Amino acid sequence: MPSRSAPAEPVTPDPPGSIDRPLLTQSWLDVALVHWAADPADVARLLPAGTRPDAFDGAAHVGLVAFRMHRVGWLRFPGVPYLSRFPETNVRLYSVDGNGRRGVVFRSMDASRLIPVLFGRIGFGLPYLWSRMSVRRVGDTVSYISSRRWPGPRGASCRMVVRIGEPIGEPTDLEHFLTARWGLHNASFGRTMFLRNAHPRWPLHRAELLACDEDLVAAAGLPAPEGEPLSVLYSPGVPVRFGLPSGSPRADA
């Protein structure tokens, strides 16, 4: 059985393998990725069993990621347009498990469609929350607005505005670390699961954070961010495939 201290897999800008028979397909569009440094101790207590904080230069990170979900489908079938197209805003952390698999851990996933929220919560144990949301682009400026409806804390909100800058030819090591994540860890049905994803290499742009008034990070159990973010990026988006979930080693493995 793999050791809990197995080294983390390399960070690669392209997925380590293809997903030929996807469980889920979707696209993430107009993606804003805003990150702050975080204390690994604050992150560790919020991660699923069998995972640990994935740190870069000794620091953990918390991401506020807003985007438009588009064409969510099952088993290669296209989704129903109304239910498969909606704004979403995630608070996410970065994890590595005993197999060395790097991933993300979602602390909250605000979305504007109730049926996908219920399905994500009941079917996968994901922390989806129903919110009023909008994403609007005018020229090179994109605004993301959300206000939580259910299950709470009711009224937790985010207003974020970014200005899109120049395309990035070669992302930095930190930018690869924060964006090239080929799976998610999630506690579901009494065990920690790993759900692989694959998509083309991120087309990234520099971005400027014009406004950020949010309390989603604090509502997710983390200290509220202080100061300017460490990284602000924008992407026009990518098509994504998710494979079948697999288990992660126990913390005491």
C-alpha positions as CSV (number, residue, x, y, z in Angstrom):
1,M,0.0,0.0,0.0
2,P,1.4,3.5,-0.9
3,S,3.0,5.5,1.9
4,R,1.3,8.7,3.1
5,S,4.6,10.5,2.5
6,A,4.9,9.4,-1.2
7,P,6.4,12.2,-3.2
8,A,4.0,14.4,-5.2
9,E,3.8,13.8,-8.9
10,P,5.4,16.4,-11.2
11,V,3.4,19.4,-12.2
12,T,2.7,19.1,-15.9
13,P,0.9,21.7,-18.1
14,D,-0.8,18.9,-20.0
15,P,-2.8,16.1,-18.4
16,P,-0.9,12.9,-17.6
17,G,-3.3,10.8,-19.7
18,S,-6.5,10.9,-21.7
19,I,-10.0,10.1,-20.6
20,D,-11.5,8.1,-23.4
21,R,-14.8,7.2,-21.7
22,P,-15.8,10.3,-19.7
23,L,-18.3,10.2,-16.9
24,L,-18.9,14.0,-17.3
25,T,-18.1,16.5,-20.0
26,Q,-18.3,20.3,-19.7
27,S,-16.6,23.5,-20.6
28,W,-15.3,26.2,-18.3
29,L,-15.6,29.7,-19.9
30,D,-14.6,33.2,-19.0
31,V,-12.5,31.9,-16.1
32,A,-11.0,34.3,-13.5
33,L,-8.5,32.7,-11.1
34,V,-7.5,34.8,-8.1
35,H,-5.2,33.3,-5.5
36,W,-3.8,34.3,-2.1
37,A,-1.1,32.6,0.0
38,A,-2.4,30.7,3.0
39,D,-0.9,29.1,6.1
40,P,-0.6,25.3,5.5
41,A,-1.9,24.7,9.0
42,D,-5.2,26.5,8.2
43,V,-5.5,24.5,5.0
44,A,-4.6,21.0,6.5
45,R,-7.6,21.0,8.9
46,L,-10.0,21.4,6.0
47,L,-8.7,18.7,3.7
48,P,-10.2,15.2,3.3
49,A,-8.6,12.2,5.2
50,G,-5.6,10.8,3.4
51,T,-4.6,14.2,1.8
52,R,-2.2,16.9,2.8
53,P,-1.7,20.5,1.7
54,D,0.2,20.8,-1.6
55,A,2.6,23.7,-0.9
56,F,4.7,25.8,-3.3
57,D,7.8,27.3,-1.7
58,G,6.4,26.4,1.7
59,A,3.1,28.2,1.2
60,A,-0.4,26.8,0.7
61,H,-2.9,28.7,-1.4
62,V,-6.6,29.5,-1.5
63,G,-8.2,30.2,-4.8
64,L,-11.3,32.1,-5.7
65,V,-12.3,30.9,-9.2
66,A,-15.3,32.3,-11.1
67,F,-16.5,31.2,-14.5
68,R,-19.4,30.1,-16.7
69,M,-20.2,26.4,-16.8
70,H,-21.2,25.4,-20.3
71,R,-22.7,22.2,-21.9
72,V,-22.5,19.9,-18.9
73,G,-23.2,16.4,-20.2
74,W,-23.1,12.8,-19.0
75,L,-21.4,9.9,-20.9
76,R,-20.8,12.1,-24.0
77,F,-24.5,13.1,-24.2
78,P,-25.1,16.8,-24.4
79,G,-26.8,18.4,-21.4
80,V,-30.2,20.2,-21.4
81,P,-29.3,23.8,-22.3
82,Y,-31.0,25.5,-19.3
83,L,-29.6,23.1,-16.7
84,S,-26.1,22.8,-18.3
85,R,-25.2,26.5,-18.6
86,F,-24.8,28.6,-15.5
87,P,-22.3,30.7,-13.6
88,E,-20.2,29.2,-10.8
89,T,-17.8,30.5,-8.2
90,N,-15.5,28.1,-6.3
91,V,-13.3,28.5,-3.2
92,R,-10.7,25.8,-3.6
93,L,-7.5,24.5,-1.9
94,Y,-4.6,22.4,-3.2
95,S,-4.0,18.9,-2.1
96,V,-1.8,15.8,-2.6
97,D,-2.7,12.3,-1.5
98,G,-0.7,9.2,-0.4
99,N,-0.3,8.1,-4.1
100,G,1.3,11.5,-4.8
101,R,-1.7,12.6,-6.9
102,R,-2.1,16.4,-6.9
103,G,-5.6,17.8,-6.9
104,V,-7.9,20.5,-5.7
105,V,-10.3,20.4,-2.8
106,F,-13.5,22.5,-3.1
107,R,-14.6,24.2,0.1
108,S,-17.6,25.8,-1.6
109,M,-19.1,25.7,-5.1
110,D,-21.8,28.4,-5.6
111,A,-23.9,27.8,-8.7
112,S,-27.1,29.4,-10.1
113,R,-29.1,26.2,-11.0
114,L,-30.8,24.4,-8.2
115,I,-31.1,20.9,-9.9
116,P,-27.3,20.7,-10.6
117,V,-26.6,21.9,-7.1
118,L,-28.8,19.1,-5.6
119,F,-27.3,16.5,-7.9
120,G,-23.7,17.5,-7.0
121,R,-24.5,17.4,-3.3
122,I,-26.5,14.2,-3.3
123,G,-24.7,12.3,-6.0
124,F,-21.0,13.2,-5.3
125,G,-21.0,14.8,-1.9
126,L,-19.6,18.1,-3.4
127,P,-20.2,21.3,-1.5
128,Y,-22.5,22.9,-4.0
129,L,-24.6,25.9,-2.9
130,W,-27.5,27.6,-4.7
131,S,-26.9,31.3,-5.4
132,R,-28.1,34.2,-7.5
133,M,-25.3,34.8,-10.0
134,S,-24.2,36.6,-13.1
135,V,-21.2,36.9,-15.4
136,R,-21.0,39.9,-17.7
137,R,-18.2,40.9,-20.1
138,V,-17.9,44.4,-21.5
139,G,-14.8,44.8,-23.7
140,D,-11.8,43.5,-21.7
141,T,-13.6,43.7,-18.4
142,V,-15.5,40.8,-16.8
143,S,-17.8,41.1,-13.7
144,Y,-18.8,38.1,-11.5
145,I,-21.5,38.6,-9.0
146,S,-23.1,36.1,-6.6
147,S,-25.3,36.0,-3.5
148,R,-26.0,32.7,-1.7
149,R,-29.5,31.4,-1.3
150,W,-29.2,27.9,0.1
151,P,-28.1,26.1,2.3
152,G,-26.0,28.9,3.7
153,P,-24.7,31.0,5.2
154,R,-27.5,32.8,3.4
155,G,-26.3,36.0,1.8
156,A,-22.6,35.1,1.6
157,S,-21.6,37.0,-1.5
158,C,-18.9,37.9,-4.0
159,R,-18.5,40.8,-6.4
160,M,-15.3,40.5,-8.5
161,V,-14.2,42.5,-11.5
162,V,-11.1,41.7,-13.6
163,R,-9.6,43.4,-16.6
164,I,-8.1,41.0,-19.1
165,G,-4.5,41.6,-20.1
166,E,-1.9,40.1,-22.5
167,P,-1.8,36.4,-23.3
168,I,0.9,34.5,-21.4
169,G,3.3,32.7,-23.6
170,E,5.0,30.6,-20.9
171,P,3.4,30.6,-17.4
172,T,5.6,30.7,-14.4
173,D,6.1,27.7,-12.2
174,L,3.6,29.1,-9.7
175,E,1.0,29.7,-12.5
176,H,1.4,26.1,-13.7
177,F,1.1,24.9,-10.1
178,L,-2.2,26.7,-9.5
179,T,-3.8,25.8,-12.8
180,A,-2.5,22.5,-14.0
181,R,-4.5,20.3,-11.6
182,W,-5.6,17.0,-13.1
183,G,-8.1,15.8,-10.4
184,L,-10.1,16.6,-7.3
185,H,-10.1,15.1,-3.9
186,N,-13.5,14.9,-2.1
187,A,-14.8,13.1,1.0
188,S,-17.9,11.1,-0.2
189,F,-19.8,8.3,1.4
190,G,-17.3,7.8,4.2
191,R,-14.1,7.8,2.1
192,T,-11.8,10.1,0.2
193,M,-12.3,9.9,-3.6
194,F,-10.1,11.1,-6.4
195,L,-11.9,12.3,-9.7
196,R,-9.5,12.7,-12.6
197,N,-10.0,15.3,-15.3
198,A,-8.3,16.2,-18.6
199,H,-8.4,19.2,-20.8
200,P,-6.2,21.1,-23.3
201,R,-3.4,23.2,-21.9
202,W,-4.9,26.4,-20.3
203,P,-4.8,29.5,-22.5
204,L,-3.9,32.1,-19.8
205,H,-3.9,35.9,-19.7
206,R,-2.5,38.3,-17.2
207,A,-5.4,40.0,-15.4
208,E,-5.9,43.0,-13.1
209,L,-8.2,42.7,-10.2
210,L,-10.3,45.9,-10.3
211,A,-12.7,45.0,-7.5
212,C,-13.1,42.2,-5.0
213,D,-15.7,42.4,-2.3
214,E,-16.3,38.9,-1.0
215,D,-16.9,36.8,2.1
216,L,-17.0,33.4,0.5
217,V,-13.5,32.5,1.7
218,A,-14.3,33.2,5.3
219,A,-17.7,31.3,4.9
220,A,-15.6,28.3,3.7
221,G,-13.8,28.2,7.1
222,L,-10.6,30.0,6.1
223,P,-9.2,33.3,7.3
224,A,-10.3,36.1,5.2
225,P,-7.6,37.1,2.6
226,E,-5.5,40.0,3.5
227,G,-3.7,42.3,1.1
228,E,-3.3,42.0,-2.6
229,P,-3.7,38.5,-4.2
230,L,-0.5,36.6,-5.1
231,S,-1.8,35.8,-8.6
232,V,-4.6,37.0,-10.9
233,L,-5.2,35.2,-14.1
234,Y,-7.9,35.0,-16.8
235,S,-8.7,32.3,-19.3
236,P,-11.2,32.2,-22.2
237,G,-11.8,28.6,-21.1
238,V,-11.3,24.9,-21.9
239,P,-13.4,21.8,-22.6
240,V,-13.1,19.3,-19.8
241,R,-13.6,15.6,-19.3
242,F,-14.0,13.8,-16.0
243,G,-13.3,10.1,-15.5
244,L,-14.7,7.6,-13.0
245,P,-13.8,8.3,-9.3
246,S,-11.2,6.2,-7.5
247,G,-10.2,5.8,-3.9
248,S,-7.4,7.6,-2.0
249,P,-5.2,5.9,0.6
250,R,-6.2,6.3,4.2
251,A,-4.3,8.9,6.3
252,D,-2.7,6.1,8.3
253,A,-1.7,4.0,5.3
